[in-house]
């Protein structure tokens, strides 16, 4: 329900404090909501991008994916390299997030990864790649969660 995210977005100092402690929390739902909230462009890159990278390395696939998508929303310089790592996991939803991130940062690698998604052949990944191909360049990203 994203209650934690909504409450903390209104309190940026609290959000940062909790996000710094969250990687050690057993609360998966709190970790992904914090990672997603850090994707706001109101924070300086040096404040939140190292935290988001830490969340990207979370053992939980969903937390990791939401961190990558948050970095992509911020148009982070770290997003492309992490998208390639996400692709390498071979997890279908990680691959979808990788494509979304490559699209968000206007990576020149996107066309080749869209081709790889087609060759992968998994239904949701192929469908997502097709939607990305059809999307106008100016349309917002972050359509998977």
HELIX and SHEET records of a PDB file:
HELIX    1   1 UNK A    3  UNK A    9  1                                   7    
HELIX    2   2 UNK A   12  UNK A   22  1                                  11    
HELIX    3   3 UNK A   28  UNK A   37  1                                  10    
HELIX    4   4 UNK A   45  UNK A   56  1                                  12    
HELIX    5   5 UNK A   61  UNK A   73  1                                  13    
HELIX    6   6 UNK A   79  UNK A   88  1                                  10    
HELIX    7   7 UNK A   92  UNK A  104  1                                  13    
HELIX    8   8 UNK A  110  UNK A  120  1                                  11    
HELIX    9   9 UNK A  123  UNK A  134  1                                  12    
END                                                                             
